Amino acid sequence: MNKNNGMVFMVGAGPGDPGLITLKGWECLKQAEVVVYDFLANPNRTTSPVTLRRFDVRWMNIPGLDKPIQPLEVWYTGLYAQDEWQASPRLKVTYGLRLDVPIFGDTGFTNANADQLTFRDETGGGVQYESGKLPDANILWSPRVGFNWDLDGARNTQLRGGTGIFTGRPAYVWISNQVGNTGVLTGSERIDNTRLRPFNPDPDAYKPTSVTGAPAATYNLALTDADFKFPQVWRSNLAVDQRQQHCRAHLLLVDRPVGREGIVERVVRIG
């Protein structure tokens, strides 16, 4: 099919026997990117004439819940302390320490079957996880230090800079994914290259007829290490300020996050 000029073909099912389809209709089906056909032609069929690249279905696995809401409770605490030290009449040092700690509530769903699984860590050793346990209250330490040095004592030329660790906004979706993917809140089925799931207009046709809250037979699994910490970045900068008669020139020498190339900028501020 030409994606820029798509075409729609109506292919008649005839008496409902796949063996009686016309050659033209068969060619259209082979070339089609999407096939929509009438369920009423054969509502009791158990196989599809088309091989599905992937069949995927999810369902609520806990009785009485209409929507698979992933409950997440978190108490996020942050503290910051800062002080200044006048090392000399021309050199001032500013230093501080920030700590952040997310404390998660006990809202995970435990899957005893998943808890028995053994995975491989980065060294190849076996490791097991508790599916219902969210990360511990791990402290994120962020020390920082900066300075301002008046090179000539008249504030005409100043060298300033700093370095420190910074913590961004927590990505709580990483943790809520674990809440919803342990095989208890939701179950799922995924089959590749199959003809065993013919089209059915009923969205519940291939879901279990009843659920008890016990771990589903098939499911997605998301786990978080108990020692998990949200990402932090180490940033440093160094700059020179030069005061002129009618303007002040500012040269930012480097602003470098850890793991990236140095970024050099030159900015002139008039005023």
SULCORQUI-V253890 format. One record per backbone hydrogen bond with DSSP energy under -0.5 kcal/mol. CO is the residue of the C=O (numbers start at 0). NH is the residue of the N-H. Records with the same first field share a line. If there is no record, write none. Layout:
CO = NH ; NH
This chain:
0 = 2
1 = 4
8 = 10
9 = 11
12 = 15
15 = 17
16 = 19
17 = 20
21 = 25
22 = 26
23 = 27
24 = 28
25 = 29
26 = 30
27 = 31
37 = 40
38 = 41
41 = 44
49 = 51
51 = 192 ; 193
52 = 192
54 = 190
56 = 188
58 = 186
60 = 212
61 = 64
63 = 65
66 = 68
68 = 70
72 = 104
73 = 75
74 = 76 ; 102
76 = 100
78 = 98
80 = 96
82 = 94
84 = 86 ; 92
87 = 90
89 = 149
90 = 86 ; 87
91 = 147
92 = 84
93 = 145
94 = 82
95 = 143
96 = 80
97 = 141
98 = 78
99 = 139
100 = 76
101 = 103
102 = 74
104 = 106
107 = 109
109 = 111
110 = 114
111 = 115
112 = 115
113 = 116
118 = 126
120 = 123
124 = 120
126 = 118
128 = 130
129 = 132
131 = 133
135 = 137
138 = 140
139 = 99
141 = 97
142 = 164
143 = 95
144 = 162
145 = 93
146 = 160
147 = 91 ; 149
148 = 150 ; 158
155 = 242
156 = 150 ; 151
157 = 159 ; 240
158 = 148
159 = 238
160 = 146
161 = 236
162 = 144
163 = 234
165 = 232
169 = 171
170 = 173
171 = 174 ; 175
172 = 176
173 = 177
174 = 177 ; 178
175 = 179
176 = 180
177 = 180
180 = 221
182 = 215
184 = 60 ; 61
186 = 58
188 = 56
190 = 54
193 = 51
194 = 47
200 = 202
201 = 204
203 = 206
217 = 187
224 = 227
225 = 135
230 = 167
232 = 165 ; 234
233 = 257
234 = 163
235 = 255
236 = 161
237 = 252 ; 253
238 = 159
239 = 250
240 = 157
241 = 243 ; 248
246 = 243
247 = 268
248 = 241
249 = 251 ; 266
250 = 239 ; 252
251 = 264
253 = 237
254 = 256 ; 262
255 = 235
256 = 259
261 = 263
262 = 254
266 = 249 ; 268
267 = 269
268 = 247 ; 270
